[in-house]
Amino acid sequence: MAVDWTSLFSLAVLLAVAITLTIGWRPFLGPQTRPLTSRTFEPTPQRLERGHYIATALSDCAYCHTPHRQHRAPLECKLCK
């Protein structure tokens, strides 16, 4: 029984293109990870104010990340004051 290498190569190329265009190679290769660092940032008043601004004014994080009352009104956020 002879192997038709042209058909086998065509099938491999077709499979590679199909994986690339559909689910991608991440499920086979695993997630991309970076090494952990011990980098920390000092909580200065400017950084805390900027974080408060981003969390309350720009993205409204408290709406999704706080408990809500019966009529979808969020409870008061202790950190948002």
Secondary structure, 3 states (H helix, E strand, C coil): CCCCHHHHHHHHHHHHHHHHHCCCCHHHHCCCCCCCCCCCCCCCHHHHHHHHHHHHHHCCHHHHCCCECCCCCECCCCCCC
